[in-house]
Amino acid sequence: MEGEFEVVKKYIMTPGPTPISEEVLLEHARPLMHHRSPEFSKIFIEVTEKLKKLFKTKNDVFILTSSGTGAMEAAVTNFFSTGDKVLVASVGNFGERFKKISSRFNLEVISLDYEWGDSANPEDIKKVLVDNPDIKGVMVQFSETSTGAINDIKAIGNIVKNYPAILIVDAISGLGASDLRTDEWNLDVVAGGSQKALSAPTGVAFISISDKAWKLNEKSNLPRFYFDLAAAKNYSQKTPPQTPWTPGISIIVAMNRAIDMLFEEGLEKVFERHRILALATQKAVEKMGLQLLVKDESKRGFSVTSIIVPDGIDAKELTKTMRVKYGVTIAGGQGKLSGKIIRIGHLGYFGMFDSIIVISALEMTLKELGYKFEVGSGITEAERIFMENNYLND
């Protein structure tokens, strides 16, 4: 019977969660150990030190059992008091999330809102800080996952360092895909997540804290319990270091191997791999006649490509067909971009042929849905980019 022997292999090509290597999955499957045992303590210490190396910081780094949003909440609740004024530079859905969290905890939010697909202007941030010297914190995304745009965090850090405010950076989808230098760029609080470029299982977030931020923590009166970073610091100073609450043991064990794989590849090579993967994806979809949400190539990050759904094509039908018929899961738009864009992730345990697969599935789906273009043009363009950039060369 037709279709009886069809096998549809599943691929996850979203900007989080991301593909996980067999090595990391095997670590995740190890027998559970107790979180106060010497065996786990050794791994916990190793992971913490490796995260500091990844963050490029000497600051404190803490591991939280949550998604990245838990680290975003911790970044708000641990450093401010009721009524404090904070500035959020919002370039997409996760900038809006910073605003929602801040408002929920009764902070006064000054919002710099940009078009979704644009990046924040550091000079705008400087002007707001000059006009509002009582601002206690500036919040911004490194890579805005909902659009694919990247902010100039280095320039923003060089501005905020001259003011009393601390700089809080959501680097959840950018860390590991693009170079981030916490100390050199004067970043006070940086949040990351296990399920993005690290290619580890979902459920662990991490956060770095500068001395400048700790001084605000001493005065903060916002309510917190599970995400109390002062408690995390106290437990980290025990012998051996511990977490206040039961951590995601198996996730941390898996993450230990995932971070090792990044260092074995070499961080500079990791960043270059992500750059080429992003470029190949973006040039491929443009060759197909599709439009990218982020118009300015210099503002496109390496983690995710956002594509405007062409007229006459239903975004939900597009993503459903790719997932159900071709086994390729990509993401739709978030917030006000829902139904207007699709998002292809190309970060983490992701290589050249993963890009070819997702472009091929997109081509076949678009053809099936009636979009007019030259079939194979996207794949050909992606292959050209990979060859011209010597993707497989050491």
N, C-alpha and C positions, 0 to 999 in steps of 0.2 A: 504494500500500500504506500502511496506517495507520502513522503515525510516520515515514514515509520522509523527510519534509522538516523534521522537528523539529530545532531548533537550541537547545542548552542553553548559555546564556552562563554563564561561570564567575565566581563572586564569592568572594573570601576575606574572611571576617568573623571572623577569629580575633584574639586579643590579641597576635599576633605569630607570623609576619610579617603585615604589614598592607598594605592597598592602596597602590600607588605611582602617582603621576601620570605622564601621558605626558611631561611636561617632564623629570622626573627620569629616566625610562627612556631618553629620548634622550641625556641626559648620560652615563648608564651605558654607552651604546653607542658613545661616542666612541672613536676609535682610541687604542690603548694608548700611553702615554708612559712614559719611563724615570723611576724613582722618585728618581734623583739629578739630574734635568734641571731647569733654571730654570723651565720651564713647570709642572711638578708642584710644585716648591717654593713657587711663588706660591700655588697652590691649597691646599697643605698649611698654609701660614701663615694663609690666610684662614679655612679651616675651624676651625683651632685657636682663633683669636680669636672666631669666631662661637660656638663651643661655650662659651667663657668667658662670653659674653653670655647664652647660654641657661641656663647653670648659675648665672648671677648671682654670679660670683666673680672675684677677682683672683688666685686660687691657680693653680698649675701645672695644666694639663690635657694629658693625653696620649691619643693615639689608638692603639688596639691592634687588630690584625687577628685577630679572634675573635668568637664570640658573646658575649652578656653574661656568661655563666658565666666566660669568661676574665678579665673585669674583676673578678668576684667572687673568683676565685682570687688574682689580683694583690693585691686588697685584704687578703687574709689573709697571703700569703707575704712581703710587703714590709715589714711593720711589727712582726712579733713574733719571738720566739725560742722554741726548744723548751721546752715546759712552761709557757709563759706562760698566764695565766688570762684567758679572754674570756667575755663575756656575750652570748648570742644570744637575742633576743626573737622567738620563732617564732610566727607566726600562720597558717602555711600551708606549702606544699611548698617554697617558696624560702627560707623561714626554716630548714627542715630541710636545705636544700642548704648554707647557711652552716655549720650544725653538722657536716655530713659533710666539707666542705672543711677546717674547723678541726681536726677529729679526725684526718683523714688526715695533716695536718702536725704531729701530736703536740702540739696545744694542749690545755689543760685547759678544757673547755667547761662553763660554767654555763648552764643552759637555763631560760628563762621560757617555758613552753608555754601557749598559749591555744587555745581552741576555734577550729577553722578556720571563718572567717566573722566572727570577733571581731577587735578591734584590741588592740594592746599598751597597757597602762596605764603612763603615764610615771612615776607614783608607785611602781609595782612596781620599775621600773628604778632609781629613786633609792634604794630600800630595799636592793637588792642591792649597789649601789655603796657604800653606807654600811657594810654588813656585810662587804664584801670590798674594802678599799681598794687591794689589789694587782692588781685587774683592769686589764688593759692596753688592752682594746678592747670596745666595745659595737657589736653588729651588728644591723641591723633593715632591714626593707623599707619603702620609701615607699608604693608600691602593691603589694600582694601579688597577683601575677598569677593564682595558682591559686584565689583566692576572690573577688577584687574589693574586698576591704577596704582601707582606707587608714589609715596610722598618723599620729599627730600628731607629725610630725618636728620641728616648731618647738618644741613643749614638751619633747620628748626632748633636743633640742640645748641648750636652756636649762638642762637639768639636768646633762648630761654635761660641759659646758664647765667646771664647777666641780670636776672630778675629773681625776686624771692620765690616765685612759683617753681614747682617741680614739673618735669616733663614725663608724662606717662605715655608709653608707646605700646599699642597692640601690635605685636610682631608675630601673631599666631600663624598666619599663612606665609609670612615672608622669611622668618627665621629658618636658615638652612637652605633656602632657595636663592637668596640674595645676600650679599655681604652686609652684616650689621655689626657695628663696633660700639658696644655699650659705653665703655669708659672713654674712649677717644672722642665720641660724639656727645658726651655729657648727657646721657640718658639716665634718668633717675629711677624709673620703674618700667620694666619691660616684661610683657606677658608673652608666653609661648604655649604651644600645645603639641601633644604627642602624635596626633593623627594627620599632620600635614607633611612638611618636607622631611621630618624625621622618619616617616614610614613605620611608625609603631602603632599598636592598637589604640583605639579611642579610650579616653577616660582619665588621662593625666594632663595636668597643666603645670606650668612652672613660671616663676616670677623672680626677677632680680630687683634688689633694693639698694639705693645709694645712701651714703651718710646724710646727704641733704634731705632725703625722703624720711629717714629714720627720725630726724629732728621734728618733722611734722607729725610723725606717728606718736611721739611722746605727748602731744597736745590734742590729738584727735579724740572726739567724743562720740563718733558715730557707732551705732550698735553693730556688733560682730561676734561670732562665736566660732563656727567651723572654719572660717577664713581669717582667723585672728593671727596675723603674721608675727606679732610679738610672742605669742605662744609657740609658734613654729620656731622662732629664733631661740627661745629658751630650751626647747627640746633638742635643737640642733647642737647645743653646747653641752649636752650630756655626753657621757662616755659609755658606749659609743653613741654617735648622733642618732636621733630618732625623730619620728613625727608625732604630733600630739594625738592623732587619731589613726585608726587602722588605714594604711595606705592601699593603693591598688597594686598589690604585691606582684602579681603576674605581669601586669603592664610594665612596671618598672624593670622587672627582670628582662622582658623583651626589649624595652627601650635601651637598656645597657648595650645590647648587641647592635641595635639599630644605629646608635650614635657611633659605635666603633666602626661600622661600615662606612659612615660618612668620613671619618678620619682616615680610614684605610684608603679610600678613594682620593682623599686630599680636598680640603675645603675649596681651594681655588678651582679645582677641576669640577667639584660639585656645582659651584656657581656658574661656571662656564657651560656645563651640561644643561642646566636649567635655562640659561640664556638662549642656547641654540634650539632647545625644545620649544621654547616660547616663540622664537623667531620663525621656526618652521611651521608651527601651527598658524601663526598670524598671517604669514605670507601665503600659506595654502588656502585659507578661507577667503583671503582677498582675491586670489587667482580665480576662485569660484564665483566671484562677483558679489560676495557678501561684504557687509560693512562691519567694522569693529567699533565697539562702543567707545573705547579710548582712542580718539583721533590722533593725538600727538604721540608719535612713536617713542619719544624720550620719556613719556610718562607711563609707559606700559611696564608692568612688572613681569617677573619670570614665573609666577605661580599659576596664573589662570588667564585664559583668554575669553573675553566676553564678546559675543557675536550678536548683532541685531537680527532678529528673525525677519526674513523678507516678507513683503506684503503678500497676502493670500495663503500664507503658511501658518498653521496653528502650532504654537510653541509646545503645548502639552502633547499634541499628537506626534510632534517631531521627537520629543524626548521619550515618549512611550514606545514608539516604533523602534527607535534605536535600542532601547532596553529589552523589550519583549522579543522582537524579531531577530535582532542582531547581537543581543547580549551585551551591549555597550551602554553603561550608565554614565550619563553626563548630568549636569545640573541646569535647572532653569533659573530664571531671574528671581530676585528677592525684593520685597517691599514694593515700591512704585515701579520697579522694572519687571515685576512678575508678568509673564506672558509676552514680554517684549524682547527678551534676550535669552540666549542659551550660554552656558559657561562650560568650557573644557579645561579641566585641570591637567597640568603636566609637571607635577612636582612629586618629590619623594622617590620611591623605587619605580622609576619610570625611565624608559629608554626610547631609542629611535623607532623601533618597530611598534611600540605602543602608540606613538603618534600616527604612524601609517594606518594602524587598525582603526583608530578613532576617526581619522579623516575619511577612510574608506566607508565606514558605517554611516558617517554624515552624508557623504556623496550619495550612497544608495538610498538612504532615507529621503533626502531632498528630491531625488529623481522620482521616487515613488509618489511623493506628495505633490508633484507637478511643477517644481521649480526648474526653470530653464537655465542650463549651463552645460559646459563641456565636461562630460563625465571623465574622470581621471586627471583633470587639470590640477586639482588640489594635491593629489598624491604625487604627481610629477613635480610640482613645485616644492613640496616638502622634501622629496628626495634630492632635488637640486640644492636646497639649503644645507642639508646634511653633508652632501659631498663637497660643496664649496667651503664649508666650515671645518672640514676634516674631522667630523664628529667622532670617529673611532680611533683617531690618532692619539698617541700618548703625548 
